[in-house]
């Protein structure tokens, strides 16, 4: 059986994006464009792809580390030159290559499967993916012979009045027989400093080879990302796909128009997502959760039965049946055990909170390890930063922290201890002790009346 390799062209700068970042690295659904293509290759069973890099090669290779092999195109000399360098890296037993583009991220793996089946069935020198669009401007037109086979691809800049009216376009995706390409590519014409892979079609035809094709009816899946406008259109398609996946998996989305879910997010059955919610990165959410409204969750893990309302959760882990919000902020490194309650205007950073503990309102808990069944009173601040370094705080099980307390780290509060409201602690508190750290109250009789009288006489 013929051996097939996937080659992804990702060397271009993408000048029409008007960006300092390589086009392949722009994100769609929270995932770099090129990674979408790599995932399609993997799902189609084509193994590890060979990615041609060039502009910002190191950054592209870093994103794909462990998921691709690489060859660098020394200069931006077009798609023909890029494939020429890729062929030099292929092993001798590769018979065919599937050529894909890093800026064509919506391609489904089913297309690749059908493409390969057609190519092997027809035994052609190349099999191209084409589609029909209402406005073919900017795309290469497919020119067919009287027998319906592909004769040539005419780039948009080279079209005449007749070919300009053709609505069947070249997607750029195709399968090519390696032996035939090796003979053709060195002789391709140069346009300025570029060589176009599309011109290999006519060259192969001149040698008597047949060119096959597969007409794909969903043009959206083949769209290339060349401008910010294209990226926005693709984002809408990607978001719709992701929400459709969630529906099929048993997730309720109250308002799809205001719900933004990245492509790699996973959500469990019977979870409800409320309006104005953003689920980003590789977030994973369990079953029967309630997320939103006005909530952002980034690269976090939420277990079953979690409720997050009007809050921000970043790089955190929330265990089952915990409740967060409204108006809370869980920053990186936060872990909430089961049944924890984090209420309104509470911020946590690098904090671990034990089973059934509560911080109901207006507190900052940073660099802290808090035991189970602890009550954190309103206005509690863990003073973890001394201007030079961060320091830890440890609070034992069933401790009680009174309102408006300042816990100056490093500090340890033992299990069962009480901290009186309004205290500023700088020393450890033993288990089951009461800590009071505030000035003694003094009442001066008549002071206020005398002050008012003094004012009235001036």
N, C-alpha and C positions, 0 to 999 in steps of 0.2 A: 504493500500500500504506500502511496506517495506520502512523503513527509512534508509537513507544512509548518512554516514559521510566520509569526506575526511581526511586522515592522511598523512602528509608530513614528511618524515624523513630528518632531517637537523642537526643531532648531530655530524656528523663526522668532523674530522680535515682536511682530504684530504692531507695526507703526500706526495703523488706523485706530488702535485702542487708545492712543495718546497716553501712554503709560511708561513709567520707568521699569515696570515689571514685565518679564517675559509672558507672552500671551498664554502659554501652557499652564502658567501658575495662577492665573485669575480663577476665582472660585465660582462654582455653580452648585447651589444647594449645599454650601459649606465644604465642598470638595474641589481640589484643583481640577481644571479641565482635563488635563492629561491622565489623571487618576481614574476618571470616569471611563476613559477609553481602555485603560489597563484592566479595569474590572470587567468590562465587556469581553475582552480577550480571555480572561481567566474563566469566566462563566461559559464561554463557548468551547472550553476544553483545548485551547491552543497553546497552553503552557506559558512559559515565561517569555514575554515579548522582548524584542530588540528595539530600543528607543534611540533615535538619532537626535542628539542634542547639539546645541551651538550657542546661541545667545543665553547668557546666564546658565551655562551648562551645569555648574556645580550645584546651583539651587534646584534645578529640575531633577538632577540625579539624587539629591538628598531627599526630596519628597518621595521618590520612587525606590528608595533603598530597600533591597531585599525582594522587590517585586518585579524587577526588570534588569536586563543587561543593557549596556550602553555602547554607542559608538559616536564619536564627535565629528561633526561636519566642520572642517577648518574655516570655511568662509561661507557666507550665505549665497550660494550659487544655484538655488532652485531645487525643486523636488527631484528632478532627474539626477542631479549631483548627490543629493541626500541618499537616494536609493542606491546609487553606485557605491557609496561608502559603506552602506549597510551590507551589500552583497559580499564585500571583501571580508566581513566578519562572520559570515555564515559557514557552517560546516558543509563539507562536500555532499553530504547525504540529503540535504534539503532540496526538494523538488519544486516547491511552490512557496511564494510568500504572499501573505495578505498585507496590503499596504493600507494603513489608516492614518488619520491626522489627529493630532492632539487637540485641535480646535473644533472637533466634531464629536462632542461629548454625549449626545443623546442616542447614539447608535445602540440598538438592542442586540443582545447576543443571538437572538433568533435569526436576525439578518445574516450574521456571520455563518451560522450553521447552514442556512439555505444557500448562501453564496458558494460555499465550498461544495455542497452537494451538486449544484448546477455545474460548477467548474469541472469536477471530476466526471460528471455524467457526459458533458459535451466534449471533453478533451480538447479544449481550446488553448491558445497561447496566453490568453488573458480573459478574465470575466469581470466586467465592470458593473458597478451598481449605479443605476440611473433613476431619475424621478422626473415628474412633470410638475412645473410650477407656473403660476399665473404671470409672474414677473421674473424672467430668467436673467435680468441684468446682472452682470458681474460674474456669471457662471459660464463655464465651457459648454458649448452646445454639442449634442450628439447628432452626428450626421450618419444616416443609414443608407445602405445601398438598396437596389430594387428588390433584393431578396430579403430585406429587413435586417440584415446583419450590420454591425457597427463598422463604418468605413473610417471615421476620423472623429476627433474631438477638436472643435474650433474654439479657441479662447475668445472671451468677450471682446477683447481689444482688436481681434483679427476678423471679426464677423463682417459680412457684407449685408445688404438689405435682405437677402433670402435667409441666410443662416441666422441673422439676428431675430427673426420671427419664430425660430424653433423653440418650443417650450420644454423639450426634453433636455435635461442638463446632466452633466457629469457630477457625481457626488465626490469624486476623488478616491472613493473606496473601491478596491478591486483585488483580485487574485491574479498573480503573474507567474508564468513558468520561469524559473530561475535561469535555466540554460538559455532561453530565448532572450531574456533581459541582458544577460552578460554580453551577448553579441551586439545588442542594439545600443545600449546606453553610451558607450564611448563615442559613438558617432552622432549623437544628438546635436542639433544646431544650438547655438548660443544666442540668447536674446539679451543684449547687453552683456551682463556677466552671469546670466541664469540659463539653466537648462530645464525644460518642462518635461516631466514624466509623461504627460498627455501625448506628446509627439511620438512616443514609442508605439502608439496605436497604428499610425500611418506607416511607420517603419516596419512593423511586423506584417502589416497587410502587403507591403511591397515585396516581402519575402514569401508571400503566399500563405501566411498564417491566418487562422480564423480568430476573430475576437467575439467572445460571447458577452451576454449582458443579462442582468436581472432588473426588471423594472419594479421599484419599490413604491407602493402607493401612499405611504405616509411620509411626505416631504419634511415634516417637522423633525422626524427622527434623524434626518440627514443634514440638518442645517449646520453651517459652519459659523463660528463666532469670529467676526472680523472687527466689530465695533462695539462700543458700550451699548448701543441700541440693540444689537443682536444679543448681547449678553442678558439684557433685561428681558427680551422675548423668550430666550431659552430658560431663564429663571422661572418665569411664569409656567412654562411647560413642565419643568422639573418639579416645581411645587405641586402642581396638579397631579402629576404621577405619584408623588409621595403620599399626598392625602388620599388618593384612590387606593393605594396599598394599605393605608391605615384603616380605611372603611372596610376593606375586604378582610382585615384581621380582627374586626370587631371593636374598633375604636369609634367613639362619638366625637365629632368635631362640630361644635355649635355654630360657628360662623367661619366657613372656609376662606372667605374673602379677607379676614383679618388674622388668619392663623398661618404662621410661617414655620415649617418643619424642614430641617436639613435632610439630605438624602440618606444619611447613615443612621438617623435616629430610629430607635426601636421603642414601640409602645405596646403595652399588654392589653389583653381583651377587657372590655367593659370600662376602660378608662375614658373619662370625659375631659376634653380640651375646650376651654372657654375662650371667648374672643380676646384679641390682642395678645396672643401668647406666642412666644418665640422659643422653639426647641432647637438647639444648635449643636454642631459638632457630632461626637459619637455618644450622645446622651442615650441612656436606656431607662425606660420607665416601666414599672410593673403593672399588674392588673388592678382594676377597680380604684384607680387614683382619680383625683380631681385636680386639674392643673389650670390655673388662671382664675379670673381674667387678669390682664395686664401683668403677665409673668414671663420672665426669661430664665431658661435653664440651659446651661452651657457645659458640655463635657462632664456630665454628672450621672450618678446612678440613684434611682429612686425605686424602692421596693414596693410591694403591694400595699394598697390602701393609703398611700400618702396623699396629703392635701397640701397644696401650695397656692396661696392666694396673693396676688398683687405683690410679688416679691421677685428678687433676683437670686439665683442659685448658680454658683460657678465652681467647677471642679470639686464637687462635694459628693458625699454619700449620705443618703437618708434612708433609714431602715423603716420597716413596715409600720403603718398606722401613725406615723409622726405627722405633726401639723405645723406648717410654716406660714406665717403672715397673719394679717396683711402688712405690707410695707417692711419686710425684713430683707436683709442682705446676707447671704451665706457666701463667704469668699473662699478662696482656694484652701484646701486642707481641712475642711469642716466635715465632721462625722457626727450624725445624730443617730442614737440607738432607737429602738422601737418605743413608740408612745411618747416621744419627746414633744413638748409644746414650745414653739418659738413664736412669740406674738409680735405685735406691731412695733416697728422701729427698733428692732434688735439686729445688731451686726455681729457676725462671728467670723473669725479668721484663724485658721490652723487650730481649731478647737474640737475637742471630743466631748460629747455630752452623753451621759449614761441613761439607762432605761428610765422612762417616765419623769425625767427632770423637766423643769419649766423655767423659762425666762419670758415672762408674759409681755413685757413692754419696756422700751426705752433703755436699752443696755448695750454695752460693748464688751464682748468676750473674745479676747485674742490670746493665742498661744497658751491655751488652757486645757486641762484635763479635768472634767467635771463628772463626778460619780452619779449613781442612780438616785432617783427620788430627791433630787436637790431642788430647792426653790431659790430662784434668783430674783430679788426684789427690783422694782422699777428704779431706774436711774443708776444701776450698778455699773461701774466701769472697772475693768481689769487694766491697770496701768502697766502695760507690758514693755514699753519702750522708754529707755532712760536718755535718749538722744544719741546714744552710741550703739546700743545692742538691744535685742529683744530678750525677754526673760519669761520663764514659765510660771504658771500658777496651777496648783493642784487643790481640788476641793473634793473632800471625801463624800461617801454615800450619806444621804439624808441630812446633809448640812442645810442650814437656813441662812441666806444672805439677805439682810434687811435692806430696805429701800435707801437709795442715795449713798451707797457704800463705794469707797475707792479701795481696791485691792492692789497694793503696790508690789509688783513682782520684783524678784522671785519670792514666792509666798506659798505656804502650805496650810490649808485649813482642814483639820481632822474630821473624820466621820462624826455625824451627829452634832457638830458644833453650831453655835448661833453667832451671827454677827449683828450687833445692834445697828438699827437704822442710823444713817448719817455718819458712820465710822469711816476713818481712813486708816487702813491697816498697813503696817510696815514690818510686823513680826508674825511668825507662825502662830497658829491657834491650835491647841491640843484638842483631841477628840472630846466631844460632849461638853466643851467649855463655852462660856459666853464671852465674846470679845466686844469691849466698848472702847472706842478710840475717837472721842470727841470732847470739846471743851465743856466744862461744867456750866450749867445754866445758872444765871444770876438775874433776879428780878429786882429792879430799883423802883420802889414805890413812889408814885407821884412824878416821876421824871418826865413823862410825856406831857402831863398837864403844865408843868413848869416851863417846858420848852415852848409850848404854844403861847403861854402868857408872855414869855420873853419876846416872841416874834410880834405879838400884837402891840407891844410898847415901843417898837422901833419904827 
